[in-house]
């Protein structure tokens, strides 16, 4: 994984010193809250309902054991003993004191971590496939490219004051495990008929008040042109975006209003200016970065056999373990969704346990996923039982990946100042309703995603079943949506009809699920059945 050089470390250390001085001036009353707000947001610090929240970047979801242990230390020292993994492969702390924030950033800097550009009108944390570098279905590891883009876009003067936030994802497989087309800009590494590696480029995606699925604006772009092409996209948006209306400032609005063809034309025109200047791609810098992502020293001659005599272990293997590119190895998915708990939350003790497992069994590497789970990317199959035993004992052994209880949920009205309704209790009640393992297995892949407001931090637009909390005359009301997806067949969920109260939405979800079970054809997932029968196949069952 990538290691800071002297420039990275100096930059982060300087940023910590600046923020320490800014915080001191705010606490001494020498700076108003309005003056301080843009400064703290540039450092990932939000003011929530009860306290400050700090969002820490985990670039492309990759971290090691010392970093995870530092996150555990921060949770125990400065928060209430836990952290919350988000849908952008970050971690949040919800109970931060302002006077402690500079110390937390200084602690993060000691392990090559930061909170830069995790909030505010900036280019946010670059996300990627959590299986990168481990899965056999990728063309190359996309993380060196994600790191190149991270370095290019961090503190880039031209794009330091964007109209709104800007999100980028990079993957290198046909399977989409990163919700690619729900991003402002997304890159898929592909190989053309000549065997050359390049990028498919997508632009204009996003959720929130006005959701749009990104358009493909380039079928193939040579890899050595990607940095210039990204700058061309950002320039077209930065130059033309609405800055007079916060609801119309995202790039998706510009792409929609210009139209796919006109946006593409303007980007290509801007891109030609870069090519005409003859700017060289920094190949030496890419080679330097890529060297950090060389495959670990996998053992050879390992057995492919897994002892499945323990039925609980066998169930976990079937659900949580994915195929690895190296013989004798496996990818382990760690569920942060035990039934009845808060999706994405993890205690300091559990963080330390996962760090120990990564160090001992996974070449000291682990990943955060956009679905609020964790991954040990390189585990020998002969070590799977030991890993499972440790996870099970620590309350992390749930076998529910992509099942009905593997729910994505934002913090909602329990924490967030923007929320209209609570997400966490709804997620907990749905998980408890479907807690039976046999029932979950029978239902198969079924992704539920819950947002507490229109900003869609819980990705409800991309849920097979989505839930959106709204304020209806001072009362929490929940809209039910069906048919969304964030995979390679991206689709936007549609509202079923009138909303429900908190108890009613749980019942409505169960009615929709039971309707699927009644009408599904052999081998169909919930999403497949919905796409076959449409909304009319479910509405009567939901509303009676």
TAVEN-V466481 format. One line per field, one symbol per residue. ss: DSSP state (H for helix, E for strand, L for the rest). A space follows every 10 residues. Layout:
ss = ???
This chain:
ss = LLLLLHHHHH HHHHHHHHHH HHHHHHHLLL LLHHHHHHHH HLLLEEELLL LEEEEELLHH HEELHHHHHH HHHHHHHHLL LEEEELLLLL EEEEEELHHH HHHHHHHHHL LLLLLLLLLL LLELLLEELL LLLLLLLELL LLHHHHHHHH HHHLLLHHHL LLLLLELEEE ELELLLLLLH HHLLEEEEEE ELLLLLEEEE EEELLELLLL LELLEEEEEE EEHHHHHHHH HHHHHHHHHH LLLLLHHHLL HHHHHHHHLH HHHHHHHHHH HHHHHHHLLL LLHHHHHHHH HLLLLLLLLL LLLLLLLLLL HHHHHHHHHH EEELLLLLEE EEEELLLLLL LLLLEEEHHH HHHHHHHHHH HLLLLEEELL LLLEEEEEEE HHHHHHHHHH HHHLLLLLLL LLLLLLLEEL LHHHLLLLLL LLLHHHHHHH HHHLLLHHHH HHHLLLLEEE ELLLLLLLLH HHLLEEEEEE EELLEEEEEE EELLELLLLL ELLEELLLLE LHHHHHHHHH HHHHHHHHHL LLLLLHHHHH HHHLLHHHHH HHHL
